[in-house]
Amino acid sequence: MDGKGLFGESFIPAPASFIQKNSVIFKTPAYAFWRIMKGGKGLPERFKPWNSAMPAWEEVLSEEEVWKTILYINKTVKERRQPIPEKQNSSIKQGKNIYLKKCAFCHGKEGKGDGPSKEYTLPHPRNLTKGHIKIRSTSFGKIPTDKDLFDAISNGMKGTTMPGWSHLSKSNRQSLILYIKSLSKKI
């Protein structure tokens, strides 16, 4: 939703961020529909130069599919823009404390997979800032669910040196998830 998806950096110009308030998605639904159908090249002459690599989808998607896409984007953006309640802020802080005590030796203080144990472990610890989680229930390129993260933390990762942390309380593991998610813009 932020324009930095799996291949986002390979496009010139970069894809639009739907999270920014001036995004196309915050204009009227009819405008969003028109932009999806016509793409960037469909912009009126008075808006040149176009700063959009958006393809036209009118030959690919039906009107119903475009409206469903708009509804999905609006719903997802609205969910992502929700402020974190104060209760969760304290959980993120708690998660950071747990992370620094239990995870930083392997994953590094900033979650980049560069902790002191990196040289001695194969495969190397994950760089959590990239948001790539090996075991997940979501399709390739999609972010893992909280349950995916909870299971990886609880059970460890088979074939790696990552141990299971099921002895931590459920609340502590959930706080750890909140902190891990804060390390990456993708999760």
C-alpha positions as CSV (number, residue, x, y, z in Angstrom):
1,M,0.0,0.0,0.0
2,D,3.0,2.3,0.4
3,G,4.3,1.8,-3.2
4,K,7.3,-0.1,-1.9
5,G,6.0,-3.7,-2.6
6,L,8.1,-6.6,-3.9
7,F,9.0,-4.9,-7.1
8,G,8.2,-1.3,-6.2
9,E,11.8,0.0,-6.4
10,S,12.2,-1.4,-10.0
11,F,9.6,1.0,-11.5
12,I,10.4,4.5,-12.8
13,P,8.5,6.5,-11.7
14,A,7.8,4.6,-8.4
15,P,4.3,3.4,-7.7
16,A,2.0,5.7,-5.8
17,S,1.7,5.3,-2.1
18,F,-1.9,4.8,-1.1
19,I,-1.1,5.8,2.5
20,Q,-0.3,9.4,1.7
21,K,-3.2,11.8,2.1
22,N,-2.8,13.2,-1.5
23,S,-3.0,9.7,-3.0
24,V,-5.4,8.9,-5.8
25,I,-7.3,6.7,-3.5
26,F,-8.4,9.7,-1.3
27,K,-10.0,11.4,-4.3
28,T,-13.6,10.4,-5.3
29,P,-14.2,6.7,-6.0
30,A,-15.1,7.6,-9.6
31,Y,-11.7,9.2,-10.1
32,A,-9.9,6.1,-8.7
33,F,-12.0,4.0,-11.0
34,W,-11.1,6.1,-14.0
35,R,-7.3,6.1,-13.1
36,I,-7.3,2.3,-12.8
37,M,-9.2,1.8,-16.1
38,K,-7.2,4.4,-18.1
39,G,-3.8,4.2,-16.3
40,G,-1.3,7.0,-16.2
41,K,-1.3,7.6,-19.9
42,G,-5.0,8.3,-19.7
43,L,-4.4,11.5,-17.8
44,P,-5.7,14.7,-19.5
45,E,-3.3,16.8,-21.5
46,R,-3.4,19.6,-18.9
47,F,-1.8,17.3,-16.3
48,K,1.4,16.7,-18.4
49,P,4.1,15.7,-17.8
50,W,2.7,12.5,-16.4
51,N,4.5,11.1,-13.4
52,S,2.9,7.7,-13.5
53,A,3.8,4.2,-14.8
54,M,0.3,2.9,-14.0
55,P,-0.9,0.7,-16.8
56,A,-4.4,0.8,-18.1
57,W,-6.5,-2.1,-16.9
58,E,-9.7,-1.5,-18.9
59,E,-8.8,-4.4,-21.3
60,V,-7.9,-6.7,-18.4
61,L,-10.3,-6.2,-15.6
62,S,-14.1,-6.0,-15.6
63,E,-15.8,-3.0,-14.0
64,E,-16.9,-5.2,-11.1
65,E,-13.3,-6.3,-10.5
66,V,-12.1,-2.6,-10.5
67,W,-14.7,-1.6,-8.0
68,K,-13.8,-4.6,-5.8
69,T,-10.1,-3.5,-6.1
70,I,-11.0,0.0,-5.0
71,L,-13.1,-1.3,-2.0
72,Y,-10.2,-3.6,-1.0
73,I,-7.6,-0.7,-1.2
74,N,-9.8,1.7,0.7
75,K,-10.4,-0.9,3.5
76,T,-6.8,-1.9,3.7
77,V,-5.5,1.7,3.8
78,K,-8.1,2.6,6.4
79,E,-6.9,-0.3,8.6
80,R,-3.2,0.6,8.1
81,R,-3.8,4.2,9.0
82,Q,-5.3,3.4,12.3
83,P,-3.2,4.9,15.1
84,I,-1.7,2.3,17.5
85,P,-3.6,2.5,20.8
86,E,-1.6,3.6,23.8
87,K,-2.0,0.1,25.3
88,Q,-0.1,-1.3,22.3
89,N,2.7,1.3,22.6
90,S,3.6,-0.1,25.9
91,S,3.5,-3.6,24.4
92,I,5.9,-2.5,21.7
93,K,8.2,-1.2,24.4
94,Q,7.8,-4.5,26.2
95,G,8.5,-6.4,23.0
96,K,11.7,-4.3,22.4
97,N,13.0,-5.3,25.9
98,I,12.3,-9.0,25.2
99,Y,13.9,-8.7,21.7
100,L,17.1,-7.1,23.1
101,K,17.4,-9.9,25.7
102,K,16.4,-12.9,23.6
103,C,16.7,-12.1,19.9
104,A,19.4,-9.4,19.3
105,F,22.3,-11.9,19.8
106,C,21.3,-13.5,16.5
107,H,19.2,-10.9,14.7
108,G,21.2,-7.8,15.8
109,K,20.1,-4.8,17.8
110,E,18.3,-3.2,14.9
111,G,16.9,-6.5,13.5
112,K,19.2,-6.6,10.4
113,G,20.4,-10.2,10.9
114,D,23.8,-9.0,11.9
115,G,24.1,-10.1,15.6
116,P,27.3,-11.4,17.0
117,S,26.3,-15.0,16.3
118,K,25.9,-14.4,12.5
119,E,29.4,-15.7,11.7
120,Y,28.6,-19.0,13.5
121,T,25.2,-19.8,12.2
122,L,23.9,-21.2,8.9
123,P,21.6,-20.2,7.6
124,H,22.3,-16.7,8.8
125,P,19.6,-15.1,11.0
126,R,16.9,-13.3,9.1
127,N,17.1,-9.6,8.5
128,L,13.8,-8.6,10.1
129,T,13.8,-5.1,8.7
130,K,13.1,-6.4,5.2
131,G,9.8,-8.1,6.3
132,H,10.7,-11.4,4.6
133,I,9.6,-14.2,6.8
134,K,10.5,-17.7,5.6
135,I,7.5,-19.7,7.0
136,R,4.1,-18.0,6.3
137,S,0.6,-18.8,5.3
138,T,0.4,-16.0,2.8
139,S,1.4,-16.1,-0.8
140,F,4.8,-15.1,-2.2
141,G,5.4,-11.4,-1.8
142,K,2.7,-10.9,0.8
143,I,3.3,-10.0,4.4
144,P,3.0,-12.7,7.0
145,T,0.1,-12.8,9.4
146,D,0.5,-12.2,13.1
147,K,-0.2,-16.0,13.6
148,D,2.7,-16.8,11.2
149,L,5.0,-14.7,13.4
150,F,3.5,-16.1,16.6
151,D,4.1,-19.7,15.4
152,A,7.7,-19.0,14.3
153,I,8.5,-17.4,17.6
154,S,6.7,-20.2,19.6
155,N,8.0,-23.2,17.6
156,G,11.4,-22.0,16.3
157,M,12.5,-22.6,12.7
158,K,13.3,-26.1,11.7
159,G,16.6,-26.4,9.8
160,T,18.0,-23.3,11.5
161,T,19.4,-22.4,14.9
162,M,16.3,-20.4,15.8
163,P,14.9,-21.9,19.0
164,G,11.2,-22.0,20.0
165,W,10.3,-19.5,22.7
166,S,7.0,-21.1,23.8
167,H,8.1,-20.8,27.4
168,L,7.6,-17.0,27.1
169,S,4.1,-16.0,28.1
170,K,1.6,-15.5,25.2
171,S,1.4,-11.8,26.1
172,N,5.2,-11.5,25.8
173,R,5.2,-13.3,22.5
174,Q,2.5,-10.9,21.2
175,S,4.5,-7.9,22.4
176,L,7.5,-9.4,20.5
177,I,5.4,-9.6,17.4
178,L,4.4,-5.9,17.7
179,Y,8.1,-4.9,18.1
180,I,9.2,-7.1,15.1
181,K,6.5,-5.6,13.0
182,S,7.8,-2.1,13.9
183,L,11.3,-3.0,12.5
184,S,10.0,-3.3,9.0
185,K,7.8,-1.0,6.9
186,K,6.5,-4.0,5.0
187,I,5.0,-5.9,7.9
